Each structure stands twice: as C-alpha cells, then as structure tokens.
Amino acid sequence: MSETMDDYVVNPHHFLDSVTKEIVEVLLENPKMPYSKTSLAEAADVSPDALYRRWEDFKEAGLVEEADVESKTQHWQLNSDSSIADNLGSLLYQDLRGESHQ
C-alpha cells in the first residue's frame, strides 16, 4: 500500500532538535525575561555547551536580542519582532491551538 501526500502528516517538532526546542520554548513562554546564556541553559534544562553551539545561529536568525539590563554580563531575551520567533511559536504550539498540520 503506497502512502500519498494527502495521507502524510508532517510533525513540525521533527524539524527542531530537542535542545533548540527547549530553548525556544523557554524564550516564547517568557518573552520579556532577560537571561544570561547560563541562566537560559538552566531554564531550558540543557547544557551550556549545547546552547553555546547554537547561539550564533540564534543571533543571526534574529531570534534573540540583547536585553537592556544593568549587569556585568550580557543578558538576552526573545526578539518578539522577529518573524522567526513567530514561525517557531506557530510550529511548536500548533497542536495546542487545535490547528491541523496541513
């Protein structure tokens, strides 16, 4: 029995690795919260090394922006003006809103 494209449902979670998914979920759930890289890794329950390996991609994609906080270390938050943040939010929370995968 062959599968047609109409029968195939894409799971958007398969396009994000688990580390990226955890980090993005934390940012989306707390869009105005300023995080150091270390505190973001802790909040997402991922290793700091795993976050650091992805960090330049997050910045280049416009997912994060530097937060305006008084601190000796840089803090970052979700760039809520970013289309990538909107798109990732749609992918991650599609099932929760009851939307179809079509």
Contact map, one row per residue, 1 for C-alpha under 8 A:
111000000000000000000000000000000000000000000000000000000000000000000000000000000000000000000000000000
111100000000000000000000000000000000000000000000000000000000000000000000000000000000000000000000000000
111110110000000000000000000000000000000000000000000000000000000000000000000000000000000000000000000000
011111110000000000000000000000000000000000000000000000000000000000000000000000000000000000000000000000
001111110000000000000000000000000000000000000000000000000000000000000000000000000000000000000000000000
000111111000000000000000000000000000000000000000000000000000000000000000000000000000000000000000000000
001111111000000000000000000000000000000000000000000000000000000000000000000000000000000000000000000000
001111111100000000000000000000000000000000000000000000000000000000000000000000000000000000000000000000
000001111110000000000000000000000000000000000000000000000000000000000000000000000000000000000000000011
000000011111000000000000000000000000000000000000000000000000000000000000000000000000000000000000000011
000000001111111000000000000000000000000000000000000000000000000000000000000000000000000000000000000010
000000000111111100000000000000000000000000000000000000000000000000000000000000000000000000110000000000
000000000011111110001000000000000000000000000000000000000000000000000000000000000000000000110000000000
000000000011111110000000000000000000000000000000000000000000000000000000000000000000000000000000000000
000000000011111110000000000000000000000000000000000000000000000000000000000000000000000000000000000000
000000000001111111011000000000000000000000000000000000000000000000000000000000000000000000000000000000
000000000000111111111000000000000000000000000000000000000000000000000000000000000000000000000000000000
000000000000000111111100000000000000000000000000000000000000000000000000000000000000000000000000000000
000000000000000011111110000000000000000000000100011000000000000000000000000000000000000000000000000000
000000000000000111111111000000000000000000000000001001000000000000000000000000000000000000000000000000
000000000000100111111111100000000000000000000000000000000000000000000000000000000000000000010000000000
000000000000000001111111110000000000000000011100000000000000000000000000000000000000000000000000000000
000000000000000000111111111000000000000110010100001000000000000000000000000000000000000000000000000000
000000000000000000011111111100000000000000000000000000000000000000000000000000000000000100000000000000
000000000000000000001111111110000000000000010000000000000000000000000000000000000000000010010000000000
000000000000000000000111111111000000000100110000000000000000000000000000000000000000000000000000000000
000000000000000000000011111111101000000000000000000000000000000000000000000011000000000000000000000000
000000000000000000000001111111100000000000000000000000000000000000000000000001000000100010000000000000
000000000000000000000000111111100000000000000000000000000000000000000000000000000000000000000000000000
000000000000000000000000011111111000000000000000000000000000000000000000000001000000000000000000000000
000000000000000000000000001111111000000000000000000000000000000000000000000011110000000000000000000000
000000000000000000000000000001111100000000000000000000000000000000000000000011000000000000000000000000
000000000000000000000000001001111110000000000000000000000000000000000000000011000000000000000000000000
000000000000000000000000000000011111000000000000000000000000000000101000001110000000000000000000000000
000000000000000000000000000000001111111100000000000000000000000000000000001110000000000000000000000000
000000000000000000000000000000000111111100000000000000000000000000000000111100000000000000000000000000
000000000000000000000000000000000011111110000001001100000000000000000000001100000000000000000000000000
000000000000000000000000000000000011111111000001000000000000000000000000000000000000000000000000000000
000000000000000000000000000000000011111111100000000000000000000000000000000000000000000000000000000000
000000000000000000000010010000000011111111110000000000000000000000000000000000000000000000000000000000
000000000000000000000010000000000000111111111111001000000000000000000000000000000000000000000000000000
000000000000000000000000000000000000011111111111000000000000000000000000000000000000000000000000000000
000000000000000000000000010000000000001111111100000000000000000000000000000000000000000000000000000000
000000000000000000000110110000000000000111111100000000000000000000000000000000000000000000000000000000
000000000000000000000100000000000000000011111110000000000000000000000000000000000000000000000000000000
000000000000000000100110000000000000000011111111011000000000000000000000000000000000000000000000000000
000000000000000000000000000000000000000011001111111000000000000000000000000000000000000000000000000000
000000000000000000000000000000000000110011000111111100000000000000000000000000000000000000000000000000
000000000000000000000000000000000000000000000011111110000000000000000000000000000000000000000000000000
000000000000000000100000000000000000000000000111111111000000000000000000000000000000000000000000000000
000000000000000000110010000000000000100010000111111111100000000000000000000000000000000000000000000000
000000000000000000000000000000000000100000000001111111110000000000000000000000000000000000000000000000
000000000000000000000000000000000000000000000000111111110000000000000000000000000000000000000000000000
000000000000000000010000000000000000000000000000011111111100000000000000000000000000000000000000000000
000000000000000000000000000000000000000000000000001111111110000000000000000000000000000000000000000000
000000000000000000000000000000000000000000000000000111111111000000000000000000000000000000000000000000
000000000000000000000000000000000000000000000000000001111111100000000000000000000000000000000000000000
000000000000000000000000000000000000000000000000000001111111111100000000000000000000000000000000000000
000000000000000000000000000000000000000000000000000000111111111110000000000000000000000000000000000000
000000000000000000000000000000000000000000000000000000011111111000000000000000000000000000000000000000
000000000000000000000000000000000000000000000000000000001111111000000000000000000001000000000000000000
000000000000000000000000000000000000000000000000000000000111111110000000000000100101000000000000000000
000000000000000000000000000000000000000000000000000000000111111110000000000001110101100000000000000000
000000000000000000000000000000000000000000000000000000000110011111000000000111100000000000000000000000
000000000000000000000000000000000000000000000000000000000010011111100000000111100000000000000000000000
000000000000000000000000000000000000000000000000000000000000000111110000011110000000000000000000000000
000000000000000000000000000000000100000000000000000000000000000011111000011110000000000000000000000000
000000000000000000000000000000000000000000000000000000000000000001111100001000000000000000000000000000
000000000000000000000000000000000100000000000000000000000000000000111110001000000000000000000000000000
000000000000000000000000000000000000000000000000000000000000000000011111000000000000000000000000000000
000000000000000000000000000000000000000000000000000000000000000000001111111000000000000000000000000000
000000000000000000000000000000000000000000000000000000000000000000000111110000000000000000000000000000
000000000000000000000000000000000001000000000000000000000000000000000011111000000000000000000000000000
000000000000000000000000000000000001000000000000000000000000000001100011111100000000000000000000000000
000000000000000000000000000000000111100000000000000000000000000001111010111110000000000000000000000000
000000000000000000000000000000000111100000000000000000000000000111100000011111000000000000000000000000
000000000000000000000000001000111110000000000000000000000000000111100000001111100000000000000000000000
000000000000000000000000001101111000000000000000000000000000001110000000000111110000100000000000000000
000000000000000000000000000000100000000000000000000000000000011110000000000011111100100000000000000000
000000000000000000000000000000100000000000000000000000000000001000000000000001111100110000000000000000
000000000000000000000000000000000000000000000000000000000000000000000000000000111110100000000000000000
000000000000000000000000000000000000000000000000000000000000011000000000000000111111110000000000000000
000000000000000000000000000000000000000000000000000000000000000000000000000000001111111000000000000000
000000000000000000000000000000000000000000000000000000000000111000000000000000000111111100000000000000
000000000000000000000000000100000000000000000000000000000000001000000000000001111111111110000000000000
000000000000000000000000000000000000000000000000000000000000000000000000000000010111111111000000000000
000000000000000000000000000000000000000000000000000000000000000000000000000000000011111111100000000000
000000000000000000000001000000000000000000000000000000000000000000000000000000000001111111110000000000
000000000000000000000000100100000000000000000000000000000000000000000000000000000000111111111100000000
000000000000000000000000000000000000000000000000000000000000000000000000000000000000011111111100000000
000000000001100000000000000000000000000000000000000000000000000000000000000000000000001111111100000000
000000000001100000001000100000000000000000000000000000000000000000000000000000000000000111111110000000
000000000000000000000000000000000000000000000000000000000000000000000000000000000000000011111111100000
000000000000000000000000000000000000000000000000000000000000000000000000000000000000000011111111111110
000000000000000000000000000000000000000000000000000000000000000000000000000000000000000000011111111100
000000000000000000000000000000000000000000000000000000000000000000000000000000000000000000001111111000
000000000000000000000000000000000000000000000000000000000000000000000000000000000000000000001111111000
000000000000000000000000000000000000000000000000000000000000000000000000000000000000000000000111111100
000000000000000000000000000000000000000000000000000000000000000000000000000000000000000000000111111110
000000000000000000000000000000000000000000000000000000000000000000000000000000000000000000000110011111
000000001110000000000000000000000000000000000000000000000000000000000000000000000000000000000100001111
000000001100000000000000000000000000000000000000000000000000000000000000000000000000000000000000000111
